[in-house]
Amino acid sequence: MSGPKPHELRSAFGVDPKISHEVALTGNQSTGNARHWEDKPNAGYSGTPMWRIKAQLQEQQAQNQAPGQLKVPEGFKLVEKGKPMYYNEKRQVYWSSSDGLIYVYDTVMEKYSQQHEGQTSDMRIAVGSCFHEKAVQTRHVLVKDLTKAAQALRMSVEHLDRPCALYALYEGHRGKPGASSANCCSDFCVKHLHQKLLPKLAAFRGFWEDARLEVAMKESFLELDAEFLEKHPGATDGCCASVALVTGQRVVIASLGDVASVACMRDGEASEVHKAHVAPGTDPDDEDEDDEDDEANADAAQAAPPIRWTRSFGDSDFKRADSSPRLVATPDVKVLHLEPNHLGVAFVCRALYNAIGRSTAVATVSKRCAPRSRMAAGALVDAAVQWLGQVGGDLGLGSIVVFFDRIESAGGSAQKRARIEIPTQVRLRHILLKHKECKSTVDKVRNKQVKRSRGDAERLLRAVLEECQSDPDRKIFTQRCKEMSECQSCLKAGDLVGDLSWVKPGKYGQTFDDLAFALSVGQLSDLVETDQGIHIILRSA
């Protein structure tokens, strides 16, 4: 059985049977609709992408909108009728319909201030410290990332410019070196200063001007001292302090007592940021004490004062209303705006500072050791020990050294620098010295137990770095590695002495990675400590 032929079907529908191909129209199209293509789903499609059409519509809506009117962001509610401010309770910020900017309310100045977005500077910081084993009353803090420290306490200081760091040196006095806590005042300050300062920094999210930073530091010092006196009413322990808050390219330096704060320049010059707070006649190089301290110690100037400091933390028996002299805990605060000529700052215990030759010696050591901050801090202690001979238990010998690099010029555009790409792996050689506090105290090269202290290990490696300063071919490094290193890599031959092969991040810890991956080929690192011991690293490839 066969059906109708195609030409017979076309004849039945009224189509010329001679036409072999023709599109059959629908009923709607065959009723005279000459623009039947408009029935298609994509009728009128111009080929313009949808994202561009959407952008054009938004732009057209913005142009049609009345001038001065901005769309209120989601989550903001009007504060007061007739006023431009809208408030977001979740974010605790304000939005202004007059300019479209985000604001915070300044409770101190009682006004709205524009919210500040923290800027990240290209500046690099290297910080290191060293303290003699017998400096038992001295404590220090190195918070290299204050933003993370604030997050750990469930606070945010993201509005502060970065890098953001906190360094502090507390030199204790009048403590009990033989007790479980040689100085309860310096111990207390180490644990609690950041708890006073961070809430203040987190409370205001606008731009922190210099004056506001100074006030926050002073208030933190006074609150810290008041809390210590309240919790330790019978303690006569006290301490002096120098504290540095770094935010962007500003360094806020607060000084209390006689810890030396020294600013070093790249041209070799150095100067004390603050004068020592000591009674007249107790510091041979400090002829003129400030007026406030002169008035407080007018009676003591005629004879040896019962206490040499005029400002300090603690010292409760000299903080009473009837005390003579009466000490205060108000620090001197100064904000340094870093310029390319700034090399760094150093905090130095007073006995060490006087022994080595004061700011001149600090400048010389800093210029010779930069950018190796831990080497510089140790060199200052070594010089004092060499000069003094014997070190007593109540003598504070310690220092913190901070070096700055890649500082941008103030008021001008940042200089274009070559982009530094962090390598995924580096070829390293090293010298390792163990000490009795290491995870493993066995020297596997010589098969013996290591009994040296951490300080002794550091001194030996600082001497190696000093030797390598004038040895660009690194022959001395190779020789000292064979003689001293307590890693079995020192048994390798030729230029592979001390070779660790190719190292990827995470193998030896974050501190090791921070130094190793910042080195250029052929460059020696500062001293770096891991659970294996103390290292000097040389990048070979």
C-alpha positions as CSV (number, residue, x, y, z in Angstrom):
1,M,0.0,0.0,0.0
2,S,1.4,3.4,-1.0
3,G,0.3,6.8,0.3
4,P,-0.2,10.1,-1.6
5,K,2.8,11.5,-3.4
6,P,4.4,14.8,-2.1
7,H,3.2,16.8,-5.2
8,E,-0.4,15.5,-4.6
9,L,-0.3,16.8,-1.0
10,R,0.9,20.2,-2.1
11,S,-1.9,20.3,-4.6
12,A,-4.4,19.5,-1.9
13,F,-3.1,22.4,0.3
14,G,-3.3,24.8,-2.7
15,V,0.5,25.0,-3.3
16,D,1.9,25.0,-6.7
17,P,2.9,21.3,-7.3
18,K,5.9,22.5,-9.3
19,I,7.5,24.1,-6.2
20,S,9.6,21.4,-4.5
21,H,10.6,23.4,-1.3
22,E,8.5,25.9,0.7
23,V,7.9,26.5,4.4
24,A,4.4,25.8,5.5
25,L,2.9,28.8,7.4
26,T,0.9,28.5,10.6
27,G,-2.7,29.5,10.8
28,N,-1.8,32.9,12.3
29,Q,0.8,33.5,9.7
30,S,-1.4,32.6,6.8
31,T,-4.1,35.1,7.8
32,G,-2.2,38.0,6.4
33,N,0.4,38.6,9.2
34,A,3.2,40.0,7.1
35,R,5.6,40.3,10.1
36,H,5.3,36.7,11.2
37,W,8.9,36.5,12.4
38,E,8.1,38.7,15.4
39,D,6.4,35.7,16.9
40,K,9.8,34.1,17.6
41,P,11.1,34.1,21.2
42,N,14.2,36.1,20.3
43,A,12.4,38.6,18.2
44,G,14.3,41.9,17.8
45,Y,17.6,40.5,19.3
46,S,20.4,43.0,18.4
47,G,23.3,40.8,19.3
48,T,24.3,43.1,22.3
49,P,25.3,41.1,25.4
50,M,22.8,41.2,28.3
51,W,25.4,42.5,30.8
52,R,25.9,45.5,28.6
53,I,22.2,46.1,28.2
54,K,21.9,45.9,32.0
55,A,24.7,48.5,32.5
56,Q,23.1,50.8,29.9
57,L,19.8,50.6,31.8
58,Q,21.4,51.4,35.1
59,E,23.2,54.3,33.6
60,Q,20.0,55.6,32.0
61,Q,18.2,55.3,35.4
62,A,21.0,57.2,37.1
63,Q,20.8,60.0,34.5
64,N,17.0,60.2,34.9
65,Q,17.3,60.4,38.7
66,A,17.0,63.8,40.3
67,P,20.3,65.5,41.2
68,G,21.5,65.0,44.8
69,Q,19.4,61.9,45.3
70,L,21.3,58.6,45.9
71,K,19.9,55.2,46.3
72,V,20.0,54.1,50.0
73,P,22.2,51.0,50.4
74,E,20.6,47.9,51.7
75,G,20.4,47.6,55.5
76,F,20.5,51.3,56.3
77,K,17.7,53.1,58.0
78,L,17.1,56.8,58.3
79,V,18.3,58.2,61.6
80,E,16.3,61.4,61.7
81,K,13.7,62.8,59.3
82,G,15.1,65.7,57.3
83,K,18.7,64.6,58.0
84,P,21.0,62.9,55.5
85,M,22.4,60.2,57.8
86,Y,21.3,56.5,57.6
87,Y,22.5,53.9,60.1
88,N,23.3,50.2,59.6
89,E,23.1,48.5,63.0
90,K,24.8,45.3,61.9
91,R,27.9,47.1,60.6
92,Q,27.6,50.0,63.0
93,V,28.3,52.6,60.4
94,Y,26.5,55.5,58.9
95,W,25.8,56.4,55.2
96,S,25.2,59.9,54.1
97,S,22.7,60.6,51.3
98,S,24.4,63.9,50.5
99,D,27.7,62.4,49.3
100,G,27.2,58.6,49.4
101,L,30.1,58.0,51.8
102,I,30.4,55.8,54.9
103,Y,30.9,57.4,58.2
104,V,31.5,56.5,61.9
105,Y,30.5,58.5,64.9
106,D,33.4,60.0,66.8
107,T,32.3,60.0,70.5
108,V,35.4,62.0,71.5
109,M,34.9,64.9,69.1
110,E,31.1,64.3,69.0
111,K,30.9,64.4,65.2
112,Y,30.7,62.1,62.2
113,S,34.0,61.1,60.7
114,Q,34.5,59.3,57.4
115,Q,35.4,55.6,57.8
116,H,39.0,54.9,57.0
117,E,40.1,52.0,54.9
118,G,43.5,50.8,56.0
119,Q,46.2,51.1,53.4
120,T,49.0,48.6,53.0
121,S,52.4,50.1,52.6
122,D,55.2,48.5,50.6
123,M,57.5,49.0,53.6
124,R,59.4,46.0,55.0
125,I,60.2,45.6,58.7
126,A,62.9,43.4,60.3
127,V,62.8,43.2,64.1
128,G,65.1,41.3,66.4
129,S,66.0,41.3,70.1
130,C,68.7,40.0,72.4
131,F,68.9,39.8,76.2
132,H,71.7,38.7,78.5
133,E,71.0,35.6,80.5
134,K,71.3,37.5,83.8
135,A,68.9,40.3,82.7
136,V,66.1,38.4,84.6
137,Q,64.0,41.5,85.4
138,T,63.8,42.6,81.7
139,R,60.9,41.5,79.5
140,H,59.9,42.3,75.9
141,V,57.1,41.8,73.4
142,L,57.3,41.6,69.6
143,V,53.9,41.5,68.0
144,K,54.7,41.4,64.3
145,D,51.1,41.5,63.1
146,L,48.8,43.4,65.4
147,T,45.9,42.9,63.1
148,K,46.0,39.1,63.7
149,A,46.5,39.7,67.4
150,A,43.3,41.8,67.5
151,Q,41.4,39.1,65.6
152,A,42.4,36.6,68.2
153,L,40.8,38.8,70.8
154,R,37.7,39.3,68.6
155,M,38.5,42.8,67.7
156,S,39.2,44.5,64.4
157,V,41.9,47.1,63.6
158,E,41.6,46.7,59.8
159,H,41.1,50.4,59.6
160,L,44.7,51.0,60.7
161,D,47.3,51.3,57.9
162,R,49.6,48.3,57.5
163,P,52.1,47.0,58.4
164,C,50.7,47.2,61.9
165,A,52.9,46.0,64.7
166,L,53.7,46.5,68.4
167,Y,57.1,46.2,70.1
168,A,57.9,46.9,73.7
169,L,60.8,46.6,76.1
170,Y,60.3,46.6,79.9
171,E,63.3,47.0,82.1
172,G,62.4,46.0,85.7
173,H,64.0,47.4,88.8
174,R,63.6,46.9,92.6
175,G,62.4,43.3,92.0
176,K,63.5,40.0,93.6
177,P,65.9,38.3,91.1
178,G,65.9,35.0,93.2
179,A,62.0,34.8,93.4
180,S,59.8,32.8,91.0
181,S,58.9,36.1,89.4
182,A,62.0,38.3,89.3
183,N,59.9,41.4,88.7
184,C,56.1,41.2,88.9
185,C,55.7,44.6,87.4
186,S,57.5,43.9,84.1
187,D,55.7,40.5,83.9
188,F,52.3,42.3,84.3
189,C,53.1,44.9,81.7
190,V,54.1,42.2,79.1
191,K,50.7,40.5,79.5
192,H,48.4,43.4,79.7
193,L,49.5,46.5,77.7
194,H,48.0,45.3,74.5
195,Q,44.7,44.5,76.3
196,K,44.5,48.2,77.2
197,L,45.6,49.6,73.8
198,L,43.7,47.3,71.3
199,P,40.2,48.2,72.5
200,K,41.0,51.9,72.1
201,L,42.3,51.3,68.6
202,A,39.3,49.2,67.6
203,A,36.8,51.6,69.0
204,F,37.3,54.3,66.4
205,R,37.3,53.3,62.7
206,G,38.1,56.7,61.2
207,F,41.5,58.0,60.4
208,W,43.8,58.1,63.4
209,E,45.6,61.4,63.5
210,D,48.8,61.8,65.4
211,A,47.2,63.5,68.4
212,R,44.6,60.8,68.8
213,L,47.4,58.1,68.7
214,E,49.3,59.9,71.4
215,V,46.3,60.2,73.7
216,A,45.5,56.5,73.3
217,M,49.0,55.5,74.2
218,K,49.1,57.8,77.3
219,E,45.7,56.5,78.5
220,S,46.8,52.9,78.0
221,F,49.9,53.5,80.1
222,L,48.0,55.2,82.9
223,E,45.3,52.5,83.0
224,L,47.9,49.8,83.0
225,D,49.7,51.3,86.0
226,A,46.5,51.9,87.9
227,E,45.5,48.2,87.4
228,F,48.9,47.0,88.5
229,L,48.8,49.1,91.7
230,E,45.3,47.8,92.4
231,K,46.1,44.1,92.0
232,H,49.6,44.3,93.6
233,P,49.1,46.8,96.5
234,G,52.1,45.8,98.5
235,A,54.6,45.3,95.6
236,T,57.5,47.7,95.4
237,D,58.6,46.3,92.0
238,G,58.7,48.8,89.1
239,C,59.8,49.0,85.5
240,C,60.7,51.5,82.8
241,A,59.4,51.0,79.3
242,S,59.7,52.0,75.7
243,V,56.9,51.0,73.3
244,A,56.5,51.4,69.6
245,L,53.2,51.1,67.7
246,V,53.8,50.9,63.9
247,T,50.9,51.7,61.6
248,G,51.8,52.2,58.0
249,Q,54.7,54.6,57.7
250,R,54.2,56.1,61.2
251,V,55.8,54.9,64.4
252,V,54.3,56.0,67.7
253,I,57.0,55.8,70.4
254,A,56.1,56.0,74.1
255,S,58.8,56.2,76.7
256,L,58.5,55.9,80.5
257,G,61.6,55.9,82.7
258,D,65.1,55.6,81.2
259,V,65.0,52.9,78.5
260,A,66.8,54.6,75.6
261,S,64.7,55.1,72.4
262,V,67.1,55.8,69.5
263,A,66.2,56.7,65.9
264,C,68.9,55.7,63.4
265,M,69.4,57.2,59.9
266,R,71.0,55.8,56.8
267,D,73.7,58.5,56.8
268,G,75.0,57.2,60.2
269,E,73.4,59.8,62.4
270,A,71.3,58.8,65.4
271,S,69.5,60.6,68.2
272,E,67.4,59.8,71.3
273,V,63.7,60.2,70.6
274,H,63.0,61.0,74.3
275,K,65.0,62.2,77.3
276,A,65.4,59.8,80.2
277,H,63.0,60.4,83.1
278,V,65.6,60.4,85.9
279,A,66.3,62.5,89.0
280,P,68.8,65.3,88.5
281,G,72.4,64.2,88.9
282,T,71.7,60.5,88.4
283,D,72.5,60.5,84.6
284,P,75.9,61.9,83.8
285,D,74.9,62.9,80.2
286,D,71.5,64.3,81.1
287,E,72.2,67.8,82.4
288,D,68.8,69.3,82.0
289,E,65.7,67.3,83.0
290,D,62.3,68.6,81.9
291,D,60.6,71.3,83.9
292,E,57.9,69.0,85.2
293,D,60.4,66.6,86.7
294,D,62.6,69.4,88.0
295,E,59.7,70.7,90.1
296,A,58.8,67.3,91.3
297,N,62.4,66.6,92.5
298,A,63.5,70.1,93.7
299,D,64.1,68.8,97.2
300,A,65.9,65.6,96.0
301,A,68.3,67.6,93.9
302,Q,70.3,68.5,97.0
303,A,71.1,64.9,97.9
304,A,71.1,61.4,96.4
305,P,67.5,60.7,95.7
306,P,65.9,57.6,97.2
307,I,64.9,56.4,93.7
308,R,66.6,57.5,90.5
309,W,63.5,57.5,88.3
310,T,60.9,60.2,88.0
311,R,58.4,58.2,85.9
312,S,57.7,54.4,85.9
313,F,55.2,51.6,86.1
314,G,54.7,50.2,89.6
315,D,56.9,51.5,92.4
316,S,53.8,51.7,94.6
317,D,55.6,53.2,97.6
318,F,56.4,56.3,95.5
319,K,52.9,56.6,94.0
320,R,51.2,57.6,97.2
321,A,49.9,61.2,97.8
322,D,52.5,61.8,100.5
323,S,55.4,60.2,98.7
324,S,58.6,62.2,98.2
325,P,59.5,62.1,95.4
326,R,56.2,61.1,93.9
327,L,56.4,59.2,90.6
328,V,54.0,59.3,87.7
329,A,53.2,56.9,84.9
330,T,52.6,59.4,82.2
331,P,54.8,58.7,79.2
332,D,56.4,61.0,76.6
333,V,54.9,60.1,73.2
334,K,56.1,61.1,69.8
335,V,55.0,60.1,66.3
336,L,57.7,59.5,63.8
337,H,56.8,59.9,60.1
338,L,59.2,57.6,58.3
339,E,61.2,59.0,55.4
340,P,63.5,57.0,53.0
341,N,66.5,58.2,55.1
342,H,65.2,56.4,58.2
343,L,67.1,53.2,58.9
344,G,65.4,52.0,62.0
345,V,64.8,52.4,65.8
346,A,66.4,50.7,68.8
347,F,65.2,50.3,72.3
348,V,68.2,49.8,74.7
349,C,68.4,49.1,78.4
350,R,70.1,52.1,80.1
351,A,73.1,50.2,81.6
352,L,73.9,48.7,78.2
353,Y,73.3,52.1,76.5
354,N,75.8,53.9,78.8
355,A,78.4,51.1,78.6
356,I,78.7,51.0,74.8
357,G,78.9,54.8,74.1
358,R,75.2,55.7,73.8
359,S,73.7,56.8,70.4
360,T,77.0,56.9,68.5
361,A,77.6,53.2,69.2
362,V,74.0,52.3,68.4
363,A,74.2,54.1,65.0
364,T,77.5,52.4,64.2
365,V,76.2,48.9,65.0
366,S,72.9,49.5,63.2
367,K,74.6,50.7,60.0
368,R,77.0,47.7,60.0
369,C,74.4,45.0,60.7
370,A,71.4,46.3,58.7
371,P,69.1,44.6,57.7
372,R,69.9,41.8,60.2
373,S,68.1,43.1,63.2
374,R,68.7,40.1,65.5
375,M,72.4,40.3,64.7
376,A,72.4,44.0,65.6
377,A,70.6,43.5,68.9
378,G,73.1,40.8,69.9
379,A,76.1,42.9,68.8
380,L,74.9,45.7,71.2
381,V,74.8,43.2,74.1
382,D,78.2,41.7,73.2
383,A,79.8,45.1,73.2
384,A,78.4,45.9,76.7
385,V,79.5,42.6,78.1
386,Q,83.0,43.1,76.7
387,W,83.2,46.6,78.3
388,L,81.7,45.7,81.6
389,G,83.5,42.4,82.2
390,Q,81.1,41.0,84.8
391,V,77.3,41.2,84.6
392,G,75.3,41.4,87.8
393,G,71.9,39.9,88.3
394,D,70.1,43.2,88.6
395,L,71.8,44.7,85.5
396,G,69.5,45.0,82.5
397,L,71.4,44.2,79.4
398,G,69.0,43.9,76.4
399,S,67.9,45.6,73.3
400,I,65.3,45.5,70.5
401,V,66.3,46.7,67.0
402,V,63.9,47.4,64.2
403,F,65.0,48.1,60.6
404,F,62.8,49.6,57.9
405,D,63.2,49.2,54.2
406,R,61.3,50.2,51.0
407,I,59.9,53.4,52.6
408,E,57.9,55.6,50.3
409,S,58.5,59.3,50.1
410,A,56.0,61.4,52.0
411,G,53.8,63.7,49.9
412,G,54.9,62.2,46.6
413,S,53.9,59.3,44.5
414,A,55.3,56.0,45.4
415,Q,58.4,55.2,43.4
416,K,58.0,52.3,40.9
417,R,59.8,49.3,42.1
418,A,60.5,46.1,40.3
419,R,57.8,43.5,41.1
420,I,59.2,40.9,43.5
421,E,57.8,37.4,42.8
422,I,58.0,35.0,45.8
423,P,59.5,31.8,44.5
424,T,57.7,28.5,45.0
425,Q,61.0,26.8,46.1
426,V,64.5,27.9,46.9
427,R,67.9,26.1,47.1
428,L,69.4,26.7,50.5
429,R,72.6,26.0,52.5
430,H,72.8,26.6,56.2
431,I,74.8,26.4,59.4
432,L,73.0,25.0,62.4
433,L,73.9,25.2,66.1
434,K,71.8,23.5,68.7
435,H,71.4,24.5,72.3
436,K,70.0,22.8,75.4
437,E,66.5,24.1,74.9
438,C,66.1,22.5,71.5
439,K,63.7,19.7,70.7
440,S,66.7,17.4,70.1
441,T,70.0,18.2,71.9
442,V,72.1,15.6,70.1
443,D,74.8,16.7,67.7
444,K,74.5,13.8,65.2
445,V,77.6,15.0,63.3
446,R,79.9,14.5,66.3
447,N,77.6,12.1,68.2
448,K,77.6,14.1,71.4
449,Q,75.1,15.9,73.7
450,V,74.9,19.7,73.3
451,K,75.1,21.6,76.5
452,R,75.5,25.2,75.3
453,S,72.8,27.9,76.1
454,R,70.8,29.7,73.5
455,G,72.8,32.8,74.1
456,D,76.1,31.0,73.5
457,A,74.8,29.6,70.2
458,E,73.7,33.0,69.1
459,R,77.1,34.6,70.0
460,L,79.0,31.9,67.9
461,L,76.8,32.5,64.9
462,R,77.0,36.3,65.2
463,A,80.7,35.9,65.0
464,V,80.3,33.9,61.8
465,L,78.1,36.6,60.3
466,E,80.6,39.2,61.1
467,E,83.3,37.2,59.3
468,C,81.1,36.7,56.3
469,Q,80.4,40.4,55.9
470,S,83.6,40.9,53.9
471,D,83.5,37.6,52.1
472,P,81.3,37.8,48.9
473,D,82.6,34.4,47.7
474,R,81.2,32.7,50.8
475,K,84.4,30.7,51.3
476,I,84.3,31.5,55.1
477,F,80.7,30.3,55.2
478,T,81.8,27.0,53.7
479,Q,84.7,26.7,56.1
480,R,82.7,27.5,59.2
481,C,79.9,25.2,58.1
482,K,82.3,22.3,58.0
483,E,83.8,23.2,61.3
484,M,80.7,24.1,63.3
485,S,77.4,23.0,61.9
486,E,75.5,20.3,63.8
487,C,73.4,19.3,60.8
488,Q,74.6,16.3,58.8
489,S,74.4,18.4,55.6
490,C,77.8,19.8,56.6
491,L,79.3,16.5,55.6
492,K,78.6,17.0,51.9
493,A,81.4,17.9,49.6
494,G,82.5,21.1,47.8
495,D,79.9,23.8,47.3
496,L,77.2,21.5,48.6
497,V,78.4,21.8,52.2
498,G,75.4,22.5,54.3
499,D,73.0,22.0,51.4
500,L,69.3,21.5,52.2
501,S,68.5,20.9,48.5
502,W,65.3,22.6,47.2
503,V,63.0,23.8,50.0
504,K,59.3,24.5,49.7
505,P,57.3,26.7,52.1
506,G,56.2,25.0,55.3
507,K,59.0,22.5,55.7
508,Y,60.8,24.3,58.5
509,G,58.1,26.6,59.8
510,Q,56.8,30.1,59.2
511,T,59.7,32.0,60.8
512,F,62.2,30.1,58.7
513,D,60.2,30.7,55.5
514,D,59.8,34.4,56.1
515,L,63.6,34.9,56.0
516,A,64.5,32.2,53.5
517,F,62.1,33.2,50.8
518,A,62.9,36.9,51.1
519,L,66.6,36.3,50.3
520,S,68.1,37.0,46.9
521,V,70.5,34.4,45.4
522,G,73.8,34.6,47.2
523,Q,72.5,36.5,50.2
524,L,72.9,35.5,53.9
525,S,70.1,35.7,56.3
526,D,69.9,37.0,59.9
527,L,69.9,34.5,62.7
528,V,66.7,32.4,62.6
529,E,65.4,30.0,65.2
530,T,63.5,26.8,64.7
531,D,62.9,23.8,67.0
532,Q,66.1,22.3,65.6
533,G,68.2,25.2,66.8
534,I,69.6,28.5,65.4
535,H,70.4,28.8,61.7
536,I,72.3,31.1,59.3
537,I,70.8,30.5,55.8
538,L,72.5,31.1,52.5
539,R,70.3,31.0,49.4
540,S,72.3,29.3,46.6
541,A,69.6,29.2,43.8
